[in-house]
């Protein structure tokens, strides 16, 4: 039997960050757009009760969400 391939929501955004970092000598500030896209994807997953190996722990996602929508 073949193992079912696990779906990886947000993986494309995580890969885009890695590509950007490699192209920009690992200067994070050059990859802000890609980092924000991954953060938004992870926040949306979290809102829907879903998870991805490409996203940080729930506590960090909550912090990201708070920083994205300050009261």
Predicted model as a PDB file, atoms N, CA, C, CB and O in Angstrom, pLDDT in the B-factor column:
MODEL        1                                                                  
ATOM      1  N   UNK A   1       0.838  -1.175   0.000  1.00 39.00           N  
ATOM      2  CA  UNK A   1       0.000   0.000   0.000  1.00 39.00           C  
ATOM      3  C   UNK A   1       0.886   1.243   0.000  1.00 39.00           C  
ATOM      4  CB  UNK A   1      -0.955  -0.004   1.213  1.00 39.00           C  
ATOM      5  O   UNK A   1       1.921   1.292   0.663  1.00 39.00           O  
ATOM      6  N   UNK A   2       0.463   2.213  -0.738  1.00 41.00           N  
ATOM      7  CA  UNK A   2       1.169   3.483  -0.758  1.00 41.00           C  
ATOM      8  C   UNK A   2       0.587   4.398   0.314  1.00 41.00           C  
ATOM      9  CB  UNK A   2       1.080   4.143  -2.156  1.00 41.00           C  
ATOM     10  O   UNK A   2      -0.628   4.462   0.501  1.00 41.00           O  
ATOM     11  N   UNK A   3       1.461   5.095   1.005  1.00 43.00           N  
ATOM     12  CA  UNK A   3       0.984   6.067   1.993  1.00 43.00           C  
ATOM     13  C   UNK A   3       0.359   7.245   1.256  1.00 43.00           C  
ATOM     14  CB  UNK A   3       2.147   6.546   2.928  1.00 43.00           C  
ATOM     15  O   UNK A   3       0.863   7.688   0.224  1.00 43.00           O  
ATOM     16  N   UNK A   4      -0.726   7.734   1.792  1.00 43.00           N  
ATOM     17  CA  UNK A   4      -1.370   8.902   1.171  1.00 43.00           C  
ATOM     18  C   UNK A   4      -0.485  10.116   1.377  1.00 43.00           C  
ATOM     19  CB  UNK A   4      -2.794   9.152   1.764  1.00 43.00           C  
ATOM     20  O   UNK A   4       0.062  10.328   2.460  1.00 43.00           O  
ATOM     21  N   UNK A   5      -0.356  10.887   0.352  1.00 45.00           N  
ATOM     22  CA  UNK A   5       0.445  12.100   0.441  1.00 45.00           C  
ATOM     23  C   UNK A   5      -0.270  13.100   1.341  1.00 45.00           C  
ATOM     24  CB  UNK A   5       0.703  12.705  -0.967  1.00 45.00           C  
ATOM     25  O   UNK A   5      -1.448  13.400   1.144  1.00 45.00           O  
ATOM     26  N   UNK A   6       0.449  13.606   2.317  1.00 55.00           N  
ATOM     27  CA  UNK A   6      -0.109  14.551   3.263  1.00 55.00           C  
ATOM     28  C   UNK A   6      -0.214  15.928   2.598  1.00 55.00           C  
ATOM     29  CB  UNK A   6       0.756  14.618   4.548  1.00 55.00           C  
ATOM     30  O   UNK A   6       0.742  16.407   1.987  1.00 55.00           O  
ATOM     31  N   UNK A   7      -1.368  16.545   2.723  1.00 66.00           N  
ATOM     32  CA  UNK A   7      -1.541  17.886   2.186  1.00 66.00           C  
ATOM     33  C   UNK A   7      -0.755  18.874   3.039  1.00 66.00           C  
ATOM     34  CB  UNK A   7      -3.040  18.273   2.134  1.00 66.00           C  
ATOM     35  O   UNK A   7      -0.713  18.757   4.264  1.00 66.00           O  
ATOM     36  N   UNK A   8      -0.148  19.826   2.395  1.00 83.00           N  
ATOM     37  CA  UNK A   8       0.649  20.815   3.104  1.00 83.00           C  
ATOM     38  C   UNK A   8       0.163  22.228   2.794  1.00 83.00           C  
ATOM     39  CB  UNK A   8       2.126  20.669   2.739  1.00 83.00           C  
ATOM     40  O   UNK A   8       0.763  22.934   1.984  1.00 83.00           O  
ATOM     41  N   UNK A   9      -0.929  22.636   3.446  1.00 86.00           N  
ATOM     42  CA  UNK A   9      -1.371  24.006   3.225  1.00 86.00           C  
ATOM     43  C   UNK A   9      -0.245  24.972   3.588  1.00 86.00           C  
ATOM     44  CB  UNK A   9      -2.645  24.313   4.049  1.00 86.00           C  
ATOM     45  O   UNK A   9       0.498  24.737   4.541  1.00 86.00           O  
ATOM     46  N   UNK A  10      -0.127  26.023   2.851  1.00 93.00           N  
ATOM     47  CA  UNK A  10       0.860  27.091   3.064  1.00 93.00           C  
ATOM     48  C   UNK A  10       2.277  26.719   2.638  1.00 93.00           C  
ATOM     49  CB  UNK A  10       0.872  27.477   4.511  1.00 93.00           C  
ATOM     50  O   UNK A  10       3.186  27.542   2.751  1.00 93.00           O  
ATOM     51  N   UNK A  11       2.481  25.502   2.154  1.00 94.00           N  
ATOM     52  CA  UNK A  11       3.834  25.079   1.774  1.00 94.00           C  
ATOM     53  C   UNK A  11       4.426  25.978   0.695  1.00 94.00           C  
ATOM     54  CB  UNK A  11       3.818  23.633   1.288  1.00 94.00           C  
ATOM     55  O   UNK A  11       5.614  26.297   0.737  1.00 94.00           O  
ATOM     56  N   UNK A  12       3.606  26.389  -0.272  1.00 95.00           N  
ATOM     57  CA  UNK A  12       4.130  27.226  -1.349  1.00 95.00           C  
ATOM     58  C   UNK A  12       4.712  28.529  -0.809  1.00 95.00           C  
ATOM     59  CB  UNK A  12       3.031  27.527  -2.368  1.00 95.00           C  
ATOM     60  O   UNK A  12       5.682  29.050  -1.360  1.00 95.00           O  
ATOM     61  N   UNK A  13       4.122  29.063   0.275  1.00 95.00           N  
ATOM     62  CA  UNK A  13       4.610  30.303   0.857  1.00 95.00           C  
ATOM     63  C   UNK A  13       5.910  30.065   1.635  1.00 95.00           C  
ATOM     64  CB  UNK A  13       3.540  30.917   1.775  1.00 95.00           C  
ATOM     65  O   UNK A  13       6.822  30.891   1.601  1.00 95.00           O  
ATOM     66  N   UNK A  14       5.984  28.944   2.323  1.00 95.00           N  
ATOM     67  CA  UNK A  14       7.213  28.602   3.049  1.00 95.00           C  
ATOM     68  C   UNK A  14       8.368  28.387   2.068  1.00 95.00           C  
ATOM     69  CB  UNK A  14       7.001  27.333   3.914  1.00 95.00           C  
ATOM     70  O   UNK A  14       9.494  28.815   2.322  1.00 95.00           O  
ATOM     71  N   UNK A  15       8.085  27.730   0.960  1.00 96.00           N  
ATOM     72  CA  UNK A  15       9.117  27.516  -0.067  1.00 96.00           C  
ATOM     73  C   UNK A  15       9.545  28.832  -0.698  1.00 96.00           C  
ATOM     74  CB  UNK A  15       8.606  26.559  -1.154  1.00 96.00           C  
ATOM     75  O   UNK A  15      10.719  29.023  -1.013  1.00 96.00           O  
ATOM     76  N   UNK A  16       8.585  29.746  -0.883  1.00 97.00           N  
ATOM     77  CA  UNK A  16       8.908  31.056  -1.456  1.00 97.00           C  
ATOM     78  C   UNK A  16       9.849  31.826  -0.535  1.00 97.00           C  
ATOM     79  CB  UNK A  16       7.623  31.872  -1.707  1.00 97.00           C  
ATOM     80  O   UNK A  16      10.732  32.541  -1.009  1.00 97.00           O  
ATOM     81  N   UNK A  17       9.666  31.685   0.778  1.00 95.00           N  
ATOM     82  CA  UNK A  17      10.568  32.341   1.729  1.00 95.00           C  
ATOM     83  C   UNK A  17      11.975  31.775   1.582  1.00 95.00           C  
ATOM     84  CB  UNK A  17      10.062  32.161   3.184  1.00 95.00           C  
ATOM     85  O   UNK A  17      12.948  32.527   1.526  1.00 95.00           O  
ATOM     86  N   UNK A  18      12.080  30.465   1.520  1.00 96.00           N  
ATOM     87  CA  UNK A  18      13.410  29.845   1.383  1.00 96.00           C  
ATOM     88  C   UNK A  18      14.100  30.283   0.097  1.00 96.00           C  
ATOM     89  CB  UNK A  18      13.293  28.315   1.412  1.00 96.00           C  
ATOM     90  O   UNK A  18      15.291  30.593   0.097  1.00 96.00           O  
ATOM     91  N   UNK A  19      13.348  30.307  -0.994  1.00 98.00           N  
ATOM     92  CA  UNK A  19      13.919  30.754  -2.271  1.00 98.00           C  
ATOM     93  C   UNK A  19      14.394  32.197  -2.176  1.00 98.00           C  
ATOM     94  CB  UNK A  19      12.889  30.614  -3.404  1.00 98.00           C  
ATOM     95  O   UNK A  19      15.489  32.531  -2.628  1.00 98.00           O  
ATOM     96  N   UNK A  20      13.567  33.046  -1.586  1.00 97.00           N  
ATOM     97  CA  UNK A  20      13.905  34.457  -1.453  1.00 97.00           C  
ATOM     98  C   UNK A  20      15.155  34.633  -0.595  1.00 97.00           C  
ATOM     99  CB  UNK A  20      12.730  35.236  -0.848  1.00 97.00           C  
ATOM    100  O   UNK A  20      16.053  35.395  -0.951  1.00 97.00           O  
ATOM    101  N   UNK A  21      15.211  33.938   0.517  1.00 97.00           N  
ATOM    102  CA  UNK A  21      16.382  34.048   1.393  1.00 97.00           C  
ATOM    103  C   UNK A  21      17.659  33.623   0.682  1.00 97.00           C  
ATOM    104  CB  UNK A  21      16.185  33.203   2.649  1.00 97.00           C  
ATOM    105  O   UNK A  21      18.692  34.279   0.813  1.00 97.00           O  
ATOM    106  N   UNK A  22      17.594  32.532  -0.068  1.00 97.00           N  
ATOM    107  CA  UNK A  22      18.775  32.076  -0.814  1.00 97.00           C  
ATOM    108  C   UNK A  22      19.219  33.116  -1.845  1.00 97.00           C  
ATOM    109  CB  UNK A  22      18.481  30.739  -1.514  1.00 97.00           C  
ATOM    110  O   UNK A  22      20.410  33.386  -1.997  1.00 97.00           O  
ATOM    111  N   UNK A  23      18.241  33.693  -2.550  1.00 98.00           N  
ATOM    112  CA  UNK A  23      18.560  34.674  -3.592  1.00 98.00           C  
ATOM    113  C   UNK A  23      19.101  35.981  -3.019  1.00 98.00           C  
ATOM    114  CB  UNK A  23      17.327  34.960  -4.428  1.00 98.00           C  
ATOM    115  O   UNK A  23      19.794  36.728  -3.710  1.00 98.00           O  
ATOM    116  N   UNK A  24      18.781  36.254  -1.752  1.00 97.00           N  
ATOM    117  CA  UNK A  24      19.146  37.535  -1.138  1.00 97.00           C  
ATOM    118  C   UNK A  24      20.136  37.379   0.017  1.00 97.00           C  
ATOM    119  CB  UNK A  24      17.900  38.239  -0.640  1.00 97.00           C  
ATOM    120  O   UNK A  24      20.100  38.139   0.985  1.00 97.00           O  
ATOM    121  N   UNK A  25      21.015  36.389  -0.096  1.00 97.00           N  
ATOM    122  CA  UNK A  25      22.043  36.165   0.923  1.00 97.00           C  
ATOM    123  C   UNK A  25      21.487  36.146   2.344  1.00 97.00           C  
ATOM    124  CB  UNK A  25      23.102  37.228   0.818  1.00 97.00           C  
ATOM    125  O   UNK A  25      22.109  36.658   3.275  1.00 97.00           O  
ATOM    126  N   UNK A  26      20.315  35.553   2.491  1.00 96.00           N  
ATOM    127  CA  UNK A  26      19.671  35.340   3.791  1.00 96.00           C  
ATOM    128  C   UNK A  26      19.405  36.637   4.549  1.00 96.00           C  
ATOM    129  CB  UNK A  26      20.524  34.436   4.639  1.00 96.00           C  
ATOM    130  O   UNK A  26      19.484  36.681   5.777  1.00 96.00           O  
ATOM    131  N   UNK A  27      19.089  37.689   3.798  1.00 95.00           N  
ATOM    132  CA  UNK A  27      18.700  38.972   4.389  1.00 95.00           C  
ATOM    133  C   UNK A  27      17.172  38.979   4.523  1.00 95.00           C  
ATOM    134  CB  UNK A  27      19.207  40.192   3.511  1.00 95.00           C  
ATOM    135  O   UNK A  27      16.452  39.167   3.542  1.00 95.00           O  
ATOM    136  N   UNK A  28      16.691  38.770   5.756  1.00 92.00           N  
ATOM    137  CA  UNK A  28      15.248  38.668   6.002  1.00 92.00           C  
ATOM    138  C   UNK A  28      14.458  39.855   5.491  1.00 92.00           C  
ATOM    139  CB  UNK A  28      14.996  38.510   7.463  1.00 92.00           C  
ATOM    140  O   UNK A  28      13.356  39.693   4.966  1.00 92.00           O  
ATOM    141  N   UNK A  29      15.012  41.041   5.642  1.00 93.00           N  
ATOM    142  CA  UNK A  29      14.280  42.251   5.242  1.00 93.00           C  
ATOM    143  C   UNK A  29      13.959  42.275   3.752  1.00 93.00           C  
ATOM    144  CB  UNK A  29      15.082  43.485   5.604  1.00 93.00           C  
ATOM    145  O   UNK A  29      13.060  43.001   3.327  1.00 93.00           O  
ATOM    146  N   UNK A  30      14.675  41.499   2.960  1.00 96.00           N  
ATOM    147  CA  UNK A  30      14.411  41.414   1.522  1.00 96.00           C  
ATOM    148  C   UNK A  30      13.238  40.485   1.202  1.00 96.00           C  
ATOM    149  CB  UNK A  30      15.658  40.935   0.793  1.00 96.00           C  
ATOM    150  O   UNK A  30      12.778  40.429   0.062  1.00 96.00           O  
ATOM    151  N   UNK A  31      12.762  39.762   2.206  1.00 94.00           N  
ATOM    152  CA  UNK A  31      11.738  38.743   1.970  1.00 94.00           C  
ATOM    153  C   UNK A  31      10.458  39.004   2.765  1.00 94.00           C  
ATOM    154  CB  UNK A  31      12.284  37.373   2.322  1.00 94.00           C  
ATOM    155  O   UNK A  31       9.686  38.080   3.023  1.00 94.00           O  
ATOM    156  N   UNK A  32      10.238  40.237   3.146  1.00 91.00           N  
ATOM    157  CA  UNK A  32       9.087  40.603   3.962  1.00 91.00           C  
ATOM    158  C   UNK A  32       7.771  40.193   3.303  1.00 91.00           C  
ATOM    159  CB  UNK A  32       9.090  42.100   4.226  1.00 91.00           C  
ATOM    160  O   UNK A  32       6.878  39.675   3.973  1.00 91.00           O  
ATOM    161  N   UNK A  33       7.651  40.416   2.019  1.00 94.00           N  
ATOM    162  CA  UNK A  33       6.410  40.079   1.316  1.00 94.00           C  
ATOM    163  C   UNK A  33       6.095  38.590   1.436  1.00 94.00           C  
ATOM    164  CB  UNK A  33       6.508  40.476  -0.162  1.00 94.00           C  
ATOM    165  O   UNK A  33       4.955  38.214   1.711  1.00 94.00           O  
ATOM    166  N   UNK A  34       7.101  37.746   1.230  1.00 94.00           N  
ATOM    167  CA  UNK A  34       6.897  36.298   1.309  1.00 94.00           C  
ATOM    168  C   UNK A  34       6.562  35.868   2.741  1.00 94.00           C  
ATOM    169  CB  UNK A  34       8.151  35.553   0.810  1.00 94.00           C  
ATOM    170  O   UNK A  34       5.729  34.986   2.951  1.00 94.00           O  
ATOM    171  N   UNK A  35       7.213  36.492   3.715  1.00 91.00           N  
ATOM    172  CA  UNK A  35       6.957  36.163   5.120  1.00 91.00           C  
ATOM    173  C   UNK A  35       5.524  36.532   5.495  1.00 91.00           C  
ATOM    174  CB  UNK A  35       7.959  36.894   6.044  1.00 91.00           C  
ATOM    175  O   UNK A  35       4.849  35.772   6.189  1.00 91.00           O  
ATOM    176  N   UNK A  36       5.062  37.689   5.042  1.00 90.00           N  
ATOM    177  CA  UNK A  36       3.687  38.108   5.330  1.00 90.00           C  
ATOM    178  C   UNK A  36       2.665  37.181   4.682  1.00 90.00           C  
ATOM    179  CB  UNK A  36       3.460  39.538   4.851  1.00 90.00           C  
ATOM    180  O   UNK A  36       1.623  36.897   5.271  1.00 90.00           O  
ATOM    181  N   UNK A  37       2.956  36.711   3.482  1.00 93.00           N  
ATOM    182  CA  UNK A  37       2.029  35.788   2.813  1.00 93.00           C  
ATOM    183  C   UNK A  37       1.897  34.483   3.598  1.00 93.00           C  
ATOM    184  CB  UNK A  37       2.505  35.493   1.376  1.00 93.00           C  
ATOM    185  O   UNK A  37       0.797  33.949   3.742  1.00 93.00           O  
ATOM    186  N   UNK A  38       3.020  33.975   4.103  1.00 93.00           N  
ATOM    187  CA  UNK A  38       2.961  32.759   4.920  1.00 93.00           C  
ATOM    188  C   UNK A  38       2.181  33.031   6.203  1.00 93.00           C  
ATOM    189  CB  UNK A  38       4.389  32.248   5.253  1.00 93.00           C  
ATOM    190  O   UNK A  38       1.354  32.215   6.610  1.00 93.00           O  
ATOM    191  N   UNK A  39       2.437  34.163   6.838  1.00 91.00           N  
ATOM    192  CA  UNK A  39       1.734  34.502   8.074  1.00 91.00           C  
ATOM    193  C   UNK A  39       0.229  34.562   7.833  1.00 91.00           C  
ATOM    194  CB  UNK A  39       2.238  35.845   8.635  1.00 91.00           C  
ATOM    195  O   UNK A  39      -0.545  34.014   8.617  1.00 91.00           O  
ATOM    196  N   UNK A  40      -0.192  35.223   6.754  1.00 90.00           N  
ATOM    197  CA  UNK A  40      -1.627  35.323   6.442  1.00 90.00           C  
ATOM    198  C   UNK A  40      -2.232  33.949   6.203  1.00 90.00           C  
ATOM    199  CB  UNK A  40      -1.852  36.213   5.208  1.00 90.00           C  
ATOM    200  O   UNK A  40      -3.337  33.669   6.667  1.00 90.00           O  
ATOM    201  N   UNK A  41      -1.521  33.095   5.488  1.00 92.00           N  
ATOM    202  CA  UNK A  41      -2.005  31.738   5.224  1.00 92.00           C  
ATOM    203  C   UNK A  41      -2.181  30.976   6.537  1.00 92.00           C  
ATOM    204  CB  UNK A  41      -1.028  30.982   4.288  1.00 92.00           C  
ATOM    205  O   UNK A  41      -3.195  30.309   6.744  1.00 92.00           O  
ATOM    206  N   UNK A  42      -1.199  31.077   7.413  1.00 91.00           N  
ATOM    207  CA  UNK A  42      -1.262  30.355   8.693  1.00 91.00           C  
ATOM    208  C   UNK A  42      -2.384  30.880   9.574  1.00 91.00           C  
ATOM    209  CB  UNK A  42       0.072  30.466   9.435  1.00 91.00           C  
ATOM    210  O   UNK A  42      -3.060  30.103  10.249  1.00 91.00           O  
ATOM    211  N   UNK A  43      -2.588  32.190   9.571  1.00 90.00           N  
ATOM    212  CA  UNK A  43      -3.682  32.770  10.354  1.00 90.00           C  
ATOM    213  C   UNK A  43      -5.028  32.258   9.828  1.00 90.00           C  
ATOM    214  CB  UNK A  43      -3.631  34.326  10.301  1.00 90.00           C  
ATOM    215  O   UNK A  43      -5.903  31.905  10.618  1.00 90.00           O  
ATOM    216  N   UNK A  44      -5.196  32.215   8.521  1.00 90.00           N  
ATOM    217  CA  UNK A  44      -6.449  31.720   7.939  1.00 90.00           C  
ATOM    218  C   UNK A  44      -6.678  30.250   8.303  1.00 90.00           C  
ATOM    219  CB  UNK A  44      -6.434  31.889   6.404  1.00 90.00           C  
ATOM    220  O   UNK A  44      -7.794  29.858   8.646  1.00 90.00           O  
ATOM    221  N   UNK A  45      -5.636  29.453   8.230  1.00 89.00           N  
ATOM    222  CA  UNK A  45      -5.774  28.042   8.615  1.00 89.00           C  
ATOM    223  C   UNK A  45      -6.215  27.939  10.067  1.00 89.00           C  
ATOM    224  CB  UNK A  45      -4.443  27.278   8.403  1.00 89.00           C  
ATOM    225  O   UNK A  45      -7.134  27.192  10.402  1.00 89.00           O  
ATOM    226  N   UNK A  46      -5.545  28.700  10.918  1.00 86.00           N  
ATOM    227  CA  UNK A  46      -5.829  28.672  12.352  1.00 86.00           C  
ATOM    228  C   UNK A  46      -7.281  29.054  12.632  1.00 86.00           C  
ATOM    229  CB  UNK A  46      -4.882  29.617  13.101  1.00 86.00           C  
ATOM    230  O   UNK A  46      -7.936  28.444  13.477  1.00 86.00           O  
ATOM    231  N   UNK A  47      -7.784  30.074  11.913  1.00 89.00           N  
ATOM    232  CA  UNK A  47      -9.183  30.504  12.077  1.00 89.00           C  
ATOM    233  C   UNK A  47     -10.142  29.361  11.775  1.00 89.00           C  
ATOM    234  CB  UNK A  47      -9.492  31.704  11.160  1.00 89.00           C  
ATOM    235  O   UNK A  47     -11.211  29.260  12.378  1.00 89.00           O  
ATOM    236  N   UNK A  48      -9.755  28.507  10.842  1.00 90.00           N  
ATOM    237  CA  UNK A  48     -10.613  27.393  10.416  1.00 90.00           C  
ATOM    238  C   UNK A  48     -10.304  26.095  11.146  1.00 90.00           C  
ATOM    239  CB  UNK A  48     -10.471  27.174   8.930  1.00 90.00           C  
ATOM    240  O   UNK A  48     -10.806  25.034  10.775  1.00 90.00           O  
ATOM    241  N   UNK A  49      -9.471  26.179  12.191  1.00 90.00           N  
ATOM    242  CA  UNK A  49      -9.159  24.998  12.993  1.00 90.00           C  
ATOM    243  C   UNK A  49      -8.238  24.017  12.302  1.00 90.00           C  
ATOM    244  CB  UNK A  49     -10.414  24.301  13.367  1.00 90.00           C  
ATOM    245  O   UNK A  49      -8.186  22.846  12.678  1.00 90.00           O  
ATOM    246  N   UNK A  50      -7.503  24.480  11.289  1.00 88.00           N  
ATOM    247  CA  UNK A  50      -6.601  23.608  10.543  1.00 88.00           C  
ATOM    248  C   UNK A  50      -5.147  23.930  10.881  1.00 88.00           C  
ATOM    249  CB  UNK A  50      -6.842  23.749   9.029  1.00 88.00           C  
ATOM    250  O   UNK A  50      -4.851  24.980  11.451  1.00 88.00           O  
ATOM    251  N   UNK A  51      -4.253  23.025  10.527  1.00 86.00           N  
ATOM    252  CA  UNK A  51      -2.826  23.203  10.796  1.00 86.00           C  
ATOM    253  C   UNK A  51      -2.019  22.782   9.586  1.00 86.00           C  
ATOM    254  CB  UNK A  51      -2.393  22.398  12.036  1.00 86.00           C  
ATOM    255  O   UNK A  51      -2.496  22.067   8.705  1.00 86.00           O  
ATOM    256  N   UNK A  52      -0.784  23.247   9.571  1.00 88.00           N  
ATOM    257  CA  UNK A  52       0.158  22.854   8.530  1.00 88.00           C  
ATOM    258  C   UNK A  52       1.530  22.748   9.171  1.00 88.00           C  
ATOM    259  CB  UNK A  52       0.162  23.871   7.334  1.00 88.00           C  
ATOM    260  O   UNK A  52       1.863  23.522  10.069  1.00 88.00           O  
ATOM    261  N   UNK A  53       2.323  21.794   8.711  1.00 89.00           N  
ATOM    262  CA  UNK A  53       3.698  21.673   9.195  1.00 89.00           C  
ATOM    263  C   UNK A  53       4.520  22.899   8.841  1.00 89.00           C  
ATOM    264  CB  UNK A  53       4.356  20.426   8.619  1.00 89.00           C  
ATOM    265  O   UNK A  53       5.583  23.128   9.419  1.00 89.00           O  
ATOM    266  N   UNK A  54       4.033  23.685   7.899  1.00 90.00           N  
ATOM    267  CA  UNK A  54       4.747  24.878   7.442  1.00 90.00           C  
ATOM    268  C   UNK A  54       4.486  26.095   8.333  1.00 90.00           C  
ATOM    269  CB  UNK A  54       4.350  25.200   6.011  1.00 90.00           C  
ATOM    270  O   UNK A  54       5.117  27.138   8.157  1.00 90.00           O  
ATOM    271  N   UNK A  55       3.571  25.969   9.277  1.00 90.00           N  
ATOM    272  CA  UNK A  55       3.202  27.092  10.145  1.00 90.00           C  
ATOM    273  C   UNK A  55       3.783  26.902  11.543  1.00 90.00           C  
ATOM    274  CB  UNK A  55       1.668  27.238  10.222  1.00 90.00           C  
ATOM    275  O   UNK A  55       4.040  25.779  11.976  1.00 90.00           O  
ATOM    276  N   UNK A  56       3.988  28.029  12.245  1.00 86.00           N  
ATOM    277  CA  UNK A  56       4.489  27.936  13.618  1.00 86.00           C  
ATOM    278  C   UNK A  56       3.416  27.420  14.572  1.00 86.00           C  
ATOM    279  CB  UNK A  56       4.993  29.301  14.090  1.00 86.00           C  
ATOM    280  O   UNK A  56       2.281  27.161  14.172  1.00 86.00           O  
ATOM    281  N   UNK A  57       3.796  27.276  15.832  1.00 84.00           N  
ATOM    282  CA  UNK A  57       2.862  26.831  16.873  1.00 84.00           C  
ATOM    283  C   UNK A  57       1.680  27.780  16.980  1.00 84.00           C  
ATOM    284  CB  UNK A  57       3.575  26.724  18.229  1.00 84.00           C  
ATOM    285  O   UNK A  57       1.767  28.947  16.599  1.00 84.00           O  
ATOM    286  N   UNK A  58       0.580  27.267  17.501  1.00 80.00           N  
ATOM    287  CA  UNK A  58      -0.644  28.058  17.642  1.00 80.00           C  
ATOM    288  C   UNK A  58      -0.411  29.366  18.393  1.00 80.00           C  
ATOM    289  CB  UNK A  58      -1.703  27.247  18.356  1.00 80.00           C  
ATOM    290  O   UNK A  58      -0.954  30.402  18.009  1.00 80.00           O  
ATOM    291  N   UNK A  59       0.395  29.330  19.464  1.00 81.00           N  
ATOM    292  CA  UNK A  59       0.629  30.531  20.267  1.00 81.00           C  
ATOM    293  C   UNK A  59       1.266  31.639  19.422  1.00 81.00           C  
ATOM    294  CB  UNK A  59       1.527  30.200  21.475  1.00 81.00           C  
ATOM    295  O   UNK A  59       0.952  32.817  19.589  1.00 81.00           O  
ATOM    296  N   UNK A  60       2.141  31.256  18.537  1.00 80.00           N  
ATOM    297  CA  UNK A  60       2.818  32.232  17.686  1.00 80.00           C  
ATOM    298  C   UNK A  60       1.847  32.765  16.637  1.00 80.00           C  
ATOM    299  CB  UNK A  60       4.059  31.602  17.006  1.00 80.00           C  
ATOM    300  O   UNK A  60       1.878  33.950  16.308  1.00 80.00           O  
ATOM    301  N   UNK A  61       0.991  31.901  16.117  1.00 79.00           N  
ATOM    302  CA  UNK A  61      -0.006  32.344  15.140  1.00 79.00           C  
ATOM    303  C   UNK A  61      -0.937  33.376  15.784  1.00 79.00           C  
ATOM    304  CB  UNK A  61      -0.822  31.133  14.597  1.00 79.00           C  
ATOM    305  O   UNK A  61      -1.303  34.366  15.150  1.00 79.00           O  
ATOM    306  N   UNK A  62      -1.315  33.144  17.033  1.00 78.00           N  
ATOM    307  CA  UNK A  62      -2.168  34.104  17.742  1.00 78.00           C  
ATOM    308  C   UNK A  62      -1.450  35.451  17.853  1.00 78.00           C  
ATOM    309  CB  UNK A  62      -2.546  33.570  19.157  1.00 78.00           C  
ATOM    310  O   UNK A  62      -2.068  36.497  17.657  1.00 78.00           O  
ATOM    311  N   UNK A  63      -0.160  35.434  18.161  1.00 82.00           N  
ATOM    312  CA  UNK A  63       0.616  36.680  18.245  1.00 82.00           C  
ATOM    313  C   UNK A  63       0.683  37.370  16.887  1.00 82.00           C  
ATOM    314  CB  UNK A  63       2.041  36.398  18.764  1.00 82.00           C  
ATOM    315  O   UNK A  63       0.548  38.591  16.802  1.00 82.00           O  
ATOM    316  N   UNK A  64       0.888  36.601  15.837  1.00 78.00           N  
ATOM    317  CA  UNK A  64       0.941  37.170  14.486  1.00 78.00           C  
ATOM    318  C   UNK A  64      -0.393  37.828  14.163  1.00 78.00           C  
ATOM    319  CB  UNK A  64       1.281  36.077  13.432  1.00 78.00           C  
ATOM    320  O   UNK A  64      -0.437  38.946  13.649  1.00 78.00           O  
ATOM    321  N   UNK A  65      -1.486  37.121  14.471  1.00 76.00           N  
ATOM    322  CA  UNK A  65      -2.826  37.648  14.184  1.00 76.00           C  
ATOM    323  C   UNK A  65      -3.054  38.950  14.945  1.00 76.00           C  
ATOM    324  CB  UNK A  65      -3.915  36.610  14.557  1.00 76.00           C  
ATOM    325  O   UNK A  65      -3.601  39.902  14.389  1.00 76.00           O  
ATOM    326  N   UNK A  66      -2.641  39.000  16.212  1.00 79.00           N  
ATOM    327  CA  UNK A  66      -2.789  40.226  17.001  1.00 79.00           C  
ATOM    328  C   UNK A  66      -1.981  41.371  16.414  1.00 79.00           C  
ATOM    329  CB  UNK A  66      -2.365  39.983  18.442  1.00 79.00           C  
ATOM    330  O   UNK A  66      -2.442  42.512  16.411  1.00 79.00           O  
ATOM    331  N   UNK A  67      -0.782  41.085  15.918  1.00 78.00           N  
ATOM    332  CA  UNK A  67       0.064  42.109  15.318  1.00 78.00           C  
ATOM    333  C   UNK A  67      -0.487  42.582  13.974  1.00 78.00           C  
ATOM    334  CB  UNK A  67       1.480  41.579  15.141  1.00 78.00           C  
ATOM    335  O   UNK A  67      -0.280  43.732  13.588  1.00 78.00           O  
ATOM    336  N   UNK A  68      -1.185  41.702  13.266  1.00 72.00           N  
ATOM    337  CA  UNK A  68      -1.751  42.064  11.978  1.00 72.00           C  
ATOM    338  C   UNK A  68      -3.000  42.910  12.154  1.00 72.00           C  
ATOM    339  CB  UNK A  68      -2.069  40.818  11.167  1.00 72.00           C  
ATOM    340  O   UNK A  68      -3.304  43.744  11.302  1.00 72.00           O  
ATOM    341  N   UNK A  69      -3.733  42.707  13.252  1.00 68.00           N  
ATOM    342  CA  UNK A  69      -4.994  43.421  13.510  1.00 68.00           C  
ATOM    343  C   UNK A  69      -4.948  44.080  14.880  1.00 68.00           C  
ATOM    344  CB  UNK A  69      -6.206  42.457  13.420  1.00 68.00           C  
ATOM    345  O   UNK A  69      -5.704  43.691  15.770  1.00 68.00           O  
ATOM    346  N   UNK A  70      -4.084  45.064  15.071  1.00 62.00           N  
ATOM    347  CA  UNK A  70      -4.020  45.679  16.404  1.00 62.00           C  
ATOM    348  C   UNK A  70      -5.336  46.390  16.736  1.00 62.00           C  
ATOM    349  CB  UNK A  70      -2.839  46.678  16.483  1.00 62.00           C  
ATOM    350  O   UNK A  70      -5.968  46.999  15.873  1.00 62.00           O  
ATOM    351  N   UNK A  71      -5.722  46.297  17.993  1.00 55.00           N  
ATOM    352  CA  UNK A  71      -7.000  46.903  18.433  1.00 55.00           C  
ATOM    353  C   UNK A  71      -6.852  48.393  18.636  1.00 55.00           C  
ATOM    354  CB  UNK A  71      -7.495  46.253  19.735  1.00 55.00           C  
ATOM    355  O   UNK A  71      -7.816  49.065  19.003  1.00 55.00           O  
TER     356      UNK A  71                                                      
ENDMDL                                                                          
END                                                                             
